[in-house]
Every structure is written in C-alpha cells, then in structure tokens.
Amino acid sequence: MSETTTPIDAEALFNRTIAPEGSDRLDEAKLTAWMETHVEGFVGPLTQSKFAGGQSNPTYRIDAPSGSYVLRRKPFGPLLPSAHAVDREYKAIAGLYPTGFPVARPFGLCTDDSVLGAWFYVMGMVNGRTIWDGSLPGSTPDQRRAIYNEMIDTLAALHNVDVEKAGLSEFGKPGNYFGRQVDRWTKQYRLSETETMDSMEKLINWLPATLPEQTRTSVVHGDYRIDNMIFAKDDAKVLAVLDWELSTLGDPLADFTYVAMAWVTDNGGRSGVADLDRKALGIPELDEMVERYCAATNRDSLPDMNWYFAYNFFRLAGIMQGIKKRVIDGTANSAQAKDMSDRVQPLADRAWAFAVAAGAE
C-alpha cells in the first residue's frame, strides 16, 4: 500500500513465472516424494517455475498430471524472528477453507528443512485475475464499483467468521492487538535498523502511549488489499484471498483501516486511489466503504482513522526496513527490493503526519 513515484507493470511482474536457477531451484525428486505422501490426489512427474515478483516468501508454480499447485517457502539465509511465517499462512487457510471463505485449497505443510532446505506449504492453484492498479483500467464504472464492494464484503465476511468453528481460537491472543503489534514492529524495526530516523523514533514513543480501545476480536488478515486477492476473470467475485503470513486473531479495524489507506495514497500504478477522479471512474468514496462495512459487521460507526493510518504507515515502514536490511545483507528476494527499501523514510514521515492529525505534538 506504499506510494511509489515510478509506475511499474506490477501485474505482469508478479504473475510472470521464470525458470528457477541455482539455489532457487527446488529438488524435484524430494518434492515429488513429499507430494506423493502429503498431497491428496497428486500424480507426478512435476515441473516447477517461480513467480518473478514478491518480497516475502518465494512462490512457485508446480505443474503435474494431477493439476497445478502453488508452493510457498521461507527464504533461505538468516531471517528475523517470526518473519516469513509460512506455517501461519497454512494454518489460516486450512482453518478458513472448510468455512467457505474464499481461500486456495490447502494440501500440506512441511516443517522438515531436509526436504527443500526451508519450511514450505502447498495449496491449490486458483485461476482468475489479480488487480494491481486501483484505477482498474479497462473496467466500466459499474464494474469498478462492484469490485470495490466485493472487496469490502469479503473483508466483512472474514471478520464475521466464527473462530471456534474454524479451529482458530488459539491462532493468537484475543486482546491488546495494537499494543502487541506496535511492540512487534518496533522490535522488528530495531533488529533491521540501519540509521536513525526522527519520524520513527517519535512514532515508537507515541503509538504505545495512545493505543485505541479494542472492542472486537476476529481473524485478521494483516495485509488485506486489492492485489492480495484473485478475482473471477469475468465478474467481481473474489475467488481467493492470498498471503496470510501476517494473519492472527486481533482487532478487525486493523484490516479495514489498512485497506482504507488506498483512499489516502496516490495511485502511481498501484492500489492507491487518492489522486484519481473517483466519481468519474465509479470508485466508491471511503465513507461509502465505511457504511457498507459497518452494515455487514453490525456496527454503528468507526472511530477516527488517523491513529490507525499512523500505525499502518509505521508498520509498512518497519516492513520496508526489513527489506532494506536484506538488500544490505544480500538476501533480498526480488529486483524490486532496492526500490522498495528506499521508501522507508517517506513512509515514516507519512505515518508521523497522520499521528499529528490524530493529536500528536
């Protein structure tokens, strides 16, 4: 959800597959043996290709006579504690899939490093379209409105999931979500810190002293935005929500205010809509999205969002700082890593501007 000054063809980049080389190439014999044992209905032999984009967990397309699959693994090399949690991703989709919530079918999780050298999981391949540009080029105003409404309706459905029935009651601690998250991202930032940033220092002091009250607990996706979904090719239906690495039990307002950042972020070829002619394009205004979400989750209203925007931009700055450190250490996963690492300071400054709007001095 970060701003960028250099538009890129993100859909082509992230959906394109390449032949993995060197250490990126998976041991096909070991993977075949594992899938024969753990993936229901699997029939080999298999072939592999790697999705070109992505910053978090390297992602592969696996093709076999029995069908196509997606494999997500942890990166190789030293990692920050709790980062790249493919086991959390898998637990989330394994819990949600039986409820009917749109996720890819989970097939198996491997925590044995001797198989591929890192933890990984396998899920079904979902065929559809990924939307990277919030302006939805080529769509009609009615189509855009339908897609934005579906995005909010799907988020509300997630927050309405019965965590007990989904087997996710132990997926996280039920209270003090923002307190725990601010502490977590502060620690992650400190572990990857490469220079002192005044905005980050002020946020690290201000955020934990001004935590909002948590009134509800639900499954929280943690990175809910339009490009983490697969839509049907010919209508607005969400077929699968992707990238559950940051999911947990927590305050559902974390997800809603995160997706709401699109309305305060310029487009730049990505998910922001702040500088677009939303009325002409058919993109709903943020207050319409708030009203729709509240109706679907039985709320009267939402609190002022400036604190939440400050927190979300702070968290993004922390994530980008982790990428920056990996660039320096030589373990970053993508050619886009350097560009992303340059965004830390602007994100921190934007976070502090929202903190000031929320009353910080």
Secondary structure, DSSP 8 states (H G I E B T S, - for coil): ----SS---HHHHHH-EE---GGGS--HHHHHHHHHHHSTT--S--EEEEES--SSS-EEEEEETTEEEEEEE--SS---TT-S-HHHHHHHHHHHGGGT-S---EEEEE--HHHHSS-EEEEE---SB----TT-TT--HHHHHHHHHHHHHHHHHHHTS-TTTTT-TTSS-SS-HHHHHHHHHHHHHHHH--S--HHHHHHHHHGGGS-------EEE-SS--GGGEEE-SSSS-EEEE---TT-EEE-THHHHHHHHGGGGS--TTTT--TTS-HHHHT---HHHHHHHHHHHTT-S----SHHHHHHHHHHHHHHHHHHHHHHHHT---STTHHHHHTTHHHHHHHHHHHHHHTT--
